[in-house]
Amino acid sequence: MVILYVGPDQLLPLASILGAIGGAIMIFWRQVVGVAKRIAGIFRRG
């Protein structure tokens, strides 16, 4: 049963990593959207 325990001490590092990734995406949101539009444009032309 101890192996199945998931507490805040295991979840906080994961939440921190996800928060850092989300923050980086929000900081560079314009560039992320621009790259997505370029990729979509390549598939629309082809």
C-alpha positions as MATLAB code, in Angstrom:
seq = 'MVILYVGPDQLLPLASILGAIGGAIMIFWRQVVGVAKRIAGIFRRG';
ca = [
       0.000    0.000    0.000;
       2.900    2.367    0.631;
       3.887    2.042   -3.047;
       0.460    3.329   -4.153;
       0.671    6.454   -1.982;
       0.607    9.684   -3.993;
       0.831   12.726   -1.818;
       1.656   16.388   -2.224;
       5.366   15.689   -1.913;
       5.180   13.725   -5.204;
       2.732   16.031   -6.977;
       4.337   19.412   -6.256;
       7.421   18.865   -8.457;
       5.156   17.744  -11.303;
       2.923   20.789  -10.841;
       6.001   23.013  -10.788;
       7.273   21.575  -14.073;
       3.861   21.922  -15.716;
       3.590   25.502  -14.452;
       7.007   26.368  -15.878;
       6.076   24.907  -19.270;
       2.754   26.763  -19.253;
       4.465   30.017  -18.309;
       7.026   29.666  -21.101;
       4.252   29.005  -23.615;
       2.379   32.112  -22.448;
       5.514   34.277  -22.641;
       6.208   33.180  -26.227;
       2.546   32.804  -27.264;
       2.883   34.947  -30.393;
       5.785   32.862  -31.661;
       3.976   29.609  -30.844;
       0.930   30.719  -32.853;
       3.162   31.873  -35.728;
       4.891   28.495  -35.941;
       1.529   26.701  -35.812;
       0.209   28.880  -38.669;
       3.300   28.163  -40.771;
       2.928   24.412  -40.221;
      -0.791   24.581  -41.053;
       0.014   26.615  -44.189;
       2.451   23.952  -45.385;
      -0.203   21.242  -45.105;
      -2.892   23.383  -46.755;
      -0.753   24.123  -49.839;
       0.403   20.547  -50.277;
];
